[in-house]
């Protein structure tokens, strides 16, 4: 079950460091979109942990535009993949967004992240034109999801 945490949490920062290393290995350059420590102060960040408390998967939601939220920093450690943890994180963030009154969500991922592309498509997200700051990024794939307020 996803647990709401601070983006500043040490476990979260370890997951983000692993995500950044993986993205750099995939794309041959550092990720250009590095969130500041306060990036989710007006949003939500969640983590899924194992039974011993070790962090396995994470993701965040933050405002993007009026009525629109953005899903950011989705990551699952390699040894915990294919267990549905990323879907749990995504579903929790969508629920938070609906509860907060967002009408739509957007997110960006990359062309080389096949599991992420599959996750978003399987969860009902639709590909959309690239939004700022990704519109000139050839490796970006953007998705959107209309929400029904709860």
Biotite code that builds the C-alpha atoms (Angstrom):
import biotite.structure as struc

atoms = struc.array([
    struc.Atom([0.000, 0.000, 0.000], chain_id="A", res_id=1, res_name="UNK", atom_name="CA", element="C"),
    struc.Atom([1.484, 3.383, -0.974], chain_id="A", res_id=2, res_name="UNK", atom_name="CA", element="C"),
    struc.Atom([2.452, 5.593, 1.960], chain_id="A", res_id=3, res_name="UNK", atom_name="CA", element="C"),
    struc.Atom([2.455, 9.371, 1.697], chain_id="A", res_id=4, res_name="UNK", atom_name="CA", element="C"),
    struc.Atom([5.926, 10.738, 2.485], chain_id="A", res_id=5, res_name="UNK", atom_name="CA", element="C"),
    struc.Atom([8.025, 13.871, 2.091], chain_id="A", res_id=6, res_name="UNK", atom_name="CA", element="C"),
    struc.Atom([10.065, 14.165, -1.073], chain_id="A", res_id=7, res_name="UNK", atom_name="CA", element="C"),
    struc.Atom([12.931, 15.113, 1.254], chain_id="A", res_id=8, res_name="UNK", atom_name="CA", element="C"),
    struc.Atom([12.812, 11.676, 2.950], chain_id="A", res_id=9, res_name="UNK", atom_name="CA", element="C"),
    struc.Atom([16.184, 9.886, 2.806], chain_id="A", res_id=10, res_name="UNK", atom_name="CA", element="C"),
    struc.Atom([14.618, 6.716, 1.356], chain_id="A", res_id=11, res_name="UNK", atom_name="CA", element="C"),
    struc.Atom([12.934, 8.773, -1.355], chain_id="A", res_id=12, res_name="UNK", atom_name="CA", element="C"),
    struc.Atom([16.203, 10.466, -2.220], chain_id="A", res_id=13, res_name="UNK", atom_name="CA", element="C"),
    struc.Atom([17.898, 7.058, -2.573], chain_id="A", res_id=14, res_name="UNK", atom_name="CA", element="C"),
    struc.Atom([15.142, 5.939, -4.958], chain_id="A", res_id=15, res_name="UNK", atom_name="CA", element="C"),
    struc.Atom([15.494, 9.175, -6.954], chain_id="A", res_id=16, res_name="UNK", atom_name="CA", element="C"),
    struc.Atom([19.276, 8.692, -7.159], chain_id="A", res_id=17, res_name="UNK", atom_name="CA", element="C"),
    struc.Atom([18.713, 5.166, -8.526], chain_id="A", res_id=18, res_name="UNK", atom_name="CA", element="C"),
    struc.Atom([16.157, 6.511, -11.010], chain_id="A", res_id=19, res_name="UNK", atom_name="CA", element="C"),
    struc.Atom([18.578, 9.185, -12.173], chain_id="A", res_id=20, res_name="UNK", atom_name="CA", element="C"),
    struc.Atom([21.365, 6.630, -12.631], chain_id="A", res_id=21, res_name="UNK", atom_name="CA", element="C"),
    struc.Atom([19.064, 4.368, -14.633], chain_id="A", res_id=22, res_name="UNK", atom_name="CA", element="C"),
    struc.Atom([17.898, 7.243, -16.855], chain_id="A", res_id=23, res_name="UNK", atom_name="CA", element="C"),
    struc.Atom([21.482, 8.346, -17.482], chain_id="A", res_id=24, res_name="UNK", atom_name="CA", element="C"),
    struc.Atom([22.427, 4.790, -18.478], chain_id="A", res_id=25, res_name="UNK", atom_name="CA", element="C"),
    struc.Atom([19.408, 4.519, -20.815], chain_id="A", res_id=26, res_name="UNK", atom_name="CA", element="C"),
    struc.Atom([19.820, 7.869, -22.536], chain_id="A", res_id=27, res_name="UNK", atom_name="CA", element="C"),
    struc.Atom([23.562, 8.528, -22.198], chain_id="A", res_id=28, res_name="UNK", atom_name="CA", element="C"),
    struc.Atom([23.097, 11.839, -20.410], chain_id="A", res_id=29, res_name="UNK", atom_name="CA", element="C"),
    struc.Atom([21.804, 13.088, -17.068], chain_id="A", res_id=30, res_name="UNK", atom_name="CA", element="C"),
    struc.Atom([18.066, 13.704, -16.750], chain_id="A", res_id=31, res_name="UNK", atom_name="CA", element="C"),
    struc.Atom([17.470, 17.395, -17.420], chain_id="A", res_id=32, res_name="UNK", atom_name="CA", element="C"),
    struc.Atom([14.365, 17.550, -15.211], chain_id="A", res_id=33, res_name="UNK", atom_name="CA", element="C"),
    struc.Atom([15.717, 17.408, -11.662], chain_id="A", res_id=34, res_name="UNK", atom_name="CA", element="C"),
    struc.Atom([13.124, 18.475, -9.095], chain_id="A", res_id=35, res_name="UNK", atom_name="CA", element="C"),
    struc.Atom([14.152, 20.689, -6.184], chain_id="A", res_id=36, res_name="UNK", atom_name="CA", element="C"),
    struc.Atom([13.704, 19.388, -2.647], chain_id="A", res_id=37, res_name="UNK", atom_name="CA", element="C"),
    struc.Atom([10.513, 21.454, -2.307], chain_id="A", res_id=38, res_name="UNK", atom_name="CA", element="C"),
    struc.Atom([9.049, 20.258, -5.648], chain_id="A", res_id=39, res_name="UNK", atom_name="CA", element="C"),
    struc.Atom([6.212, 18.303, -4.064], chain_id="A", res_id=40, res_name="UNK", atom_name="CA", element="C"),
    struc.Atom([5.420, 20.626, -1.156], chain_id="A", res_id=41, res_name="UNK", atom_name="CA", element="C"),
    struc.Atom([2.171, 21.544, -2.901], chain_id="A", res_id=42, res_name="UNK", atom_name="CA", element="C"),
    struc.Atom([1.558, 17.994, -4.116], chain_id="A", res_id=43, res_name="UNK", atom_name="CA", element="C"),
    struc.Atom([1.865, 14.399, -2.972], chain_id="A", res_id=44, res_name="UNK", atom_name="CA", element="C"),
    struc.Atom([4.728, 11.911, -2.967], chain_id="A", res_id=45, res_name="UNK", atom_name="CA", element="C"),
    struc.Atom([4.213, 8.216, -2.147], chain_id="A", res_id=46, res_name="UNK", atom_name="CA", element="C"),
    struc.Atom([6.399, 5.178, -1.511], chain_id="A", res_id=47, res_name="UNK", atom_name="CA", element="C"),
    struc.Atom([5.658, 1.455, -1.394], chain_id="A", res_id=48, res_name="UNK", atom_name="CA", element="C"),
    struc.Atom([7.826, -0.475, 1.061], chain_id="A", res_id=49, res_name="UNK", atom_name="CA", element="C"),
    struc.Atom([8.480, -4.153, 1.642], chain_id="A", res_id=50, res_name="UNK", atom_name="CA", element="C"),
    struc.Atom([7.507, -5.873, 4.911], chain_id="A", res_id=51, res_name="UNK", atom_name="CA", element="C"),
    struc.Atom([10.823, -4.786, 6.453], chain_id="A", res_id=52, res_name="UNK", atom_name="CA", element="C"),
    struc.Atom([10.322, -1.139, 5.497], chain_id="A", res_id=53, res_name="UNK", atom_name="CA", element="C"),
    struc.Atom([12.720, -0.997, 2.552], chain_id="A", res_id=54, res_name="UNK", atom_name="CA", element="C"),
    struc.Atom([11.494, 1.365, -0.183], chain_id="A", res_id=55, res_name="UNK", atom_name="CA", element="C"),
    struc.Atom([10.596, -0.385, -3.435], chain_id="A", res_id=56, res_name="UNK", atom_name="CA", element="C"),
    struc.Atom([8.575, 2.006, -5.577], chain_id="A", res_id=57, res_name="UNK", atom_name="CA", element="C"),
    struc.Atom([7.677, 5.700, -5.636], chain_id="A", res_id=58, res_name="UNK", atom_name="CA", element="C"),
    struc.Atom([5.973, 8.488, -7.505], chain_id="A", res_id=59, res_name="UNK", atom_name="CA", element="C"),
    struc.Atom([4.671, 11.993, -7.100], chain_id="A", res_id=60, res_name="UNK", atom_name="CA", element="C"),
    struc.Atom([1.864, 14.321, -8.084], chain_id="A", res_id=61, res_name="UNK", atom_name="CA", element="C"),
    struc.Atom([2.230, 18.069, -8.351], chain_id="A", res_id=62, res_name="UNK", atom_name="CA", element="C"),
    struc.Atom([0.268, 20.920, -9.918], chain_id="A", res_id=63, res_name="UNK", atom_name="CA", element="C"),
    struc.Atom([1.013, 21.507, -13.590], chain_id="A", res_id=64, res_name="UNK", atom_name="CA", element="C"),
    struc.Atom([-1.596, 24.103, -14.604], chain_id="A", res_id=65, res_name="UNK", atom_name="CA", element="C"),
    struc.Atom([-5.001, 25.151, -13.252], chain_id="A", res_id=66, res_name="UNK", atom_name="CA", element="C"),
    struc.Atom([-7.037, 21.944, -12.909], chain_id="A", res_id=67, res_name="UNK", atom_name="CA", element="C"),
    struc.Atom([-4.155, 19.820, -14.216], chain_id="A", res_id=68, res_name="UNK", atom_name="CA", element="C"),
    struc.Atom([-1.758, 17.695, -12.181], chain_id="A", res_id=69, res_name="UNK", atom_name="CA", element="C"),
    struc.Atom([1.482, 16.095, -13.308], chain_id="A", res_id=70, res_name="UNK", atom_name="CA", element="C"),
    struc.Atom([2.753, 12.655, -12.329], chain_id="A", res_id=71, res_name="UNK", atom_name="CA", element="C"),
    struc.Atom([6.512, 12.731, -11.730], chain_id="A", res_id=72, res_name="UNK", atom_name="CA", element="C"),
    struc.Atom([9.421, 10.557, -10.574], chain_id="A", res_id=73, res_name="UNK", atom_name="CA", element="C"),
    struc.Atom([7.766, 7.145, -10.995], chain_id="A", res_id=74, res_name="UNK", atom_name="CA", element="C"),
    struc.Atom([10.329, 4.455, -10.173], chain_id="A", res_id=75, res_name="UNK", atom_name="CA", element="C"),
    struc.Atom([10.498, 0.854, -8.968], chain_id="A", res_id=76, res_name="UNK", atom_name="CA", element="C"),
    struc.Atom([13.749, -0.824, -7.963], chain_id="A", res_id=77, res_name="UNK", atom_name="CA", element="C"),
    struc.Atom([14.737, -3.514, -10.500], chain_id="A", res_id=78, res_name="UNK", atom_name="CA", element="C"),
    struc.Atom([14.401, -6.434, -8.084], chain_id="A", res_id=79, res_name="UNK", atom_name="CA", element="C"),
    struc.Atom([10.774, -5.475, -7.291], chain_id="A", res_id=80, res_name="UNK", atom_name="CA", element="C"),
    struc.Atom([9.534, -5.022, -10.853], chain_id="A", res_id=81, res_name="UNK", atom_name="CA", element="C"),
    struc.Atom([6.687, -7.041, -12.355], chain_id="A", res_id=82, res_name="UNK", atom_name="CA", element="C"),
    struc.Atom([4.829, -7.160, -9.020], chain_id="A", res_id=83, res_name="UNK", atom_name="CA", element="C"),
    struc.Atom([2.319, -4.405, -9.788], chain_id="A", res_id=84, res_name="UNK", atom_name="CA", element="C"),
    struc.Atom([3.931, -1.887, -7.435], chain_id="A", res_id=85, res_name="UNK", atom_name="CA", element="C"),
    struc.Atom([4.176, 0.883, -10.025], chain_id="A", res_id=86, res_name="UNK", atom_name="CA", element="C"),
    struc.Atom([0.471, 0.401, -10.793], chain_id="A", res_id=87, res_name="UNK", atom_name="CA", element="C"),
    struc.Atom([-0.292, 0.726, -7.060], chain_id="A", res_id=88, res_name="UNK", atom_name="CA", element="C"),
    struc.Atom([1.679, 3.980, -6.947], chain_id="A", res_id=89, res_name="UNK", atom_name="CA", element="C"),
    struc.Atom([0.009, 5.287, -10.099], chain_id="A", res_id=90, res_name="UNK", atom_name="CA", element="C"),
    struc.Atom([-3.485, 4.366, -8.887], chain_id="A", res_id=91, res_name="UNK", atom_name="CA", element="C"),
    struc.Atom([-2.847, 6.048, -5.519], chain_id="A", res_id=92, res_name="UNK", atom_name="CA", element="C"),
    struc.Atom([-1.669, 9.239, -7.233], chain_id="A", res_id=93, res_name="UNK", atom_name="CA", element="C"),
    struc.Atom([-4.690, 9.263, -9.549], chain_id="A", res_id=94, res_name="UNK", atom_name="CA", element="C"),
    struc.Atom([-6.955, 8.875, -6.506], chain_id="A", res_id=95, res_name="UNK", atom_name="CA", element="C"),
    struc.Atom([-5.202, 11.766, -4.720], chain_id="A", res_id=96, res_name="UNK", atom_name="CA", element="C"),
    struc.Atom([-5.617, 13.888, -7.858], chain_id="A", res_id=97, res_name="UNK", atom_name="CA", element="C"),
    struc.Atom([-9.323, 13.099, -8.146], chain_id="A", res_id=98, res_name="UNK", atom_name="CA", element="C"),
    struc.Atom([-9.827, 13.850, -4.443], chain_id="A", res_id=99, res_name="UNK", atom_name="CA", element="C"),
    struc.Atom([-8.020, 17.170, -4.903], chain_id="A", res_id=100, res_name="UNK", atom_name="CA", element="C"),
    struc.Atom([-10.356, 18.137, -7.758], chain_id="A", res_id=101, res_name="UNK", atom_name="CA", element="C"),
    struc.Atom([-7.996, 17.858, -10.698], chain_id="A", res_id=102, res_name="UNK", atom_name="CA", element="C"),
    struc.Atom([-9.806, 17.471, -14.026], chain_id="A", res_id=103, res_name="UNK", atom_name="CA", element="C"),
    struc.Atom([-6.826, 16.064, -15.897], chain_id="A", res_id=104, res_name="UNK", atom_name="CA", element="C"),
    struc.Atom([-3.384, 14.572, -15.357], chain_id="A", res_id=105, res_name="UNK", atom_name="CA", element="C"),
    struc.Atom([-0.317, 14.612, -17.582], chain_id="A", res_id=106, res_name="UNK", atom_name="CA", element="C"),
    struc.Atom([3.039, 12.878, -17.444], chain_id="A", res_id=107, res_name="UNK", atom_name="CA", element="C"),
    struc.Atom([6.211, 12.467, -19.441], chain_id="A", res_id=108, res_name="UNK", atom_name="CA", element="C"),
    struc.Atom([8.331, 9.368, -19.898], chain_id="A", res_id=109, res_name="UNK", atom_name="CA", element="C"),
    struc.Atom([10.895, 8.261, -22.451], chain_id="A", res_id=110, res_name="UNK", atom_name="CA", element="C"),
    struc.Atom([10.899, 6.209, -25.627], chain_id="A", res_id=111, res_name="UNK", atom_name="CA", element="C"),
    struc.Atom([13.361, 3.703, -24.109], chain_id="A", res_id=112, res_name="UNK", atom_name="CA", element="C"),
    struc.Atom([11.234, 2.999, -21.037], chain_id="A", res_id=113, res_name="UNK", atom_name="CA", element="C"),
    struc.Atom([9.100, 0.193, -22.424], chain_id="A", res_id=114, res_name="UNK", atom_name="CA", element="C"),
    struc.Atom([7.688, -0.943, -19.087], chain_id="A", res_id=115, res_name="UNK", atom_name="CA", element="C"),
    struc.Atom([6.566, 2.617, -18.302], chain_id="A", res_id=116, res_name="UNK", atom_name="CA", element="C"),
    struc.Atom([4.947, 3.014, -21.720], chain_id="A", res_id=117, res_name="UNK", atom_name="CA", element="C"),
    struc.Atom([3.090, -0.252, -21.203], chain_id="A", res_id=118, res_name="UNK", atom_name="CA", element="C"),
    struc.Atom([2.013, 0.713, -17.661], chain_id="A", res_id=119, res_name="UNK", atom_name="CA", element="C"),
    struc.Atom([0.473, 4.021, -18.716], chain_id="A", res_id=120, res_name="UNK", atom_name="CA", element="C"),
    struc.Atom([-1.273, 2.589, -21.762], chain_id="A", res_id=121, res_name="UNK", atom_name="CA", element="C"),
    struc.Atom([-2.628, -0.356, -19.745], chain_id="A", res_id=122, res_name="UNK", atom_name="CA", element="C"),
    struc.Atom([-3.904, 2.074, -17.101], chain_id="A", res_id=123, res_name="UNK", atom_name="CA", element="C"),
    struc.Atom([-5.943, 3.980, -19.705], chain_id="A", res_id=124, res_name="UNK", atom_name="CA", element="C"),
    struc.Atom([-3.655, 6.944, -20.311], chain_id="A", res_id=125, res_name="UNK", atom_name="CA", element="C"),
    struc.Atom([-3.586, 8.369, -23.853], chain_id="A", res_id=126, res_name="UNK", atom_name="CA", element="C"),
    struc.Atom([-0.573, 9.715, -25.705], chain_id="A", res_id=127, res_name="UNK", atom_name="CA", element="C"),
    struc.Atom([-0.709, 13.481, -26.080], chain_id="A", res_id=128, res_name="UNK", atom_name="CA", element="C"),
    struc.Atom([1.498, 16.079, -27.775], chain_id="A", res_id=129, res_name="UNK", atom_name="CA", element="C"),
    struc.Atom([4.623, 16.915, -25.788], chain_id="A", res_id=130, res_name="UNK", atom_name="CA", element="C"),
    struc.Atom([4.112, 19.711, -23.299], chain_id="A", res_id=131, res_name="UNK", atom_name="CA", element="C"),
    struc.Atom([6.643, 22.194, -21.901], chain_id="A", res_id=132, res_name="UNK", atom_name="CA", element="C"),
    struc.Atom([9.450, 21.676, -21.194], chain_id="A", res_id=133, res_name="UNK", atom_name="CA", element="C"),
    struc.Atom([9.492, 18.478, -23.273], chain_id="A", res_id=134, res_name="UNK", atom_name="CA", element="C"),
    struc.Atom([8.235, 19.754, -26.646], chain_id="A", res_id=135, res_name="UNK", atom_name="CA", element="C"),
    struc.Atom([11.725, 19.793, -28.179], chain_id="A", res_id=136, res_name="UNK", atom_name="CA", element="C"),
    struc.Atom([12.910, 16.573, -26.517], chain_id="A", res_id=137, res_name="UNK", atom_name="CA", element="C"),
    struc.Atom([12.961, 13.778, -29.151], chain_id="A", res_id=138, res_name="UNK", atom_name="CA", element="C"),
    struc.Atom([13.082, 10.999, -26.534], chain_id="A", res_id=139, res_name="UNK", atom_name="CA", element="C"),
    struc.Atom([9.960, 12.196, -24.682], chain_id="A", res_id=140, res_name="UNK", atom_name="CA", element="C"),
    struc.Atom([6.576, 10.518, -24.758], chain_id="A", res_id=141, res_name="UNK", atom_name="CA", element="C"),
    struc.Atom([3.742, 12.376, -23.030], chain_id="A", res_id=142, res_name="UNK", atom_name="CA", element="C"),
    struc.Atom([0.452, 11.011, -21.740], chain_id="A", res_id=143, res_name="UNK", atom_name="CA", element="C"),
    struc.Atom([-2.781, 12.491, -20.439], chain_id="A", res_id=144, res_name="UNK", atom_name="CA", element="C"),
    struc.Atom([-5.715, 11.181, -18.414], chain_id="A", res_id=145, res_name="UNK", atom_name="CA", element="C"),
    struc.Atom([-9.119, 12.818, -17.890], chain_id="A", res_id=146, res_name="UNK", atom_name="CA", element="C"),
    struc.Atom([-10.397, 12.476, -14.332], chain_id="A", res_id=147, res_name="UNK", atom_name="CA", element="C"),
    struc.Atom([-13.865, 12.232, -12.893], chain_id="A", res_id=148, res_name="UNK", atom_name="CA", element="C"),
    struc.Atom([-14.031, 14.183, -9.624], chain_id="A", res_id=149, res_name="UNK", atom_name="CA", element="C"),
    struc.Atom([-14.822, 11.987, -6.623], chain_id="A", res_id=150, res_name="UNK", atom_name="CA", element="C"),
])
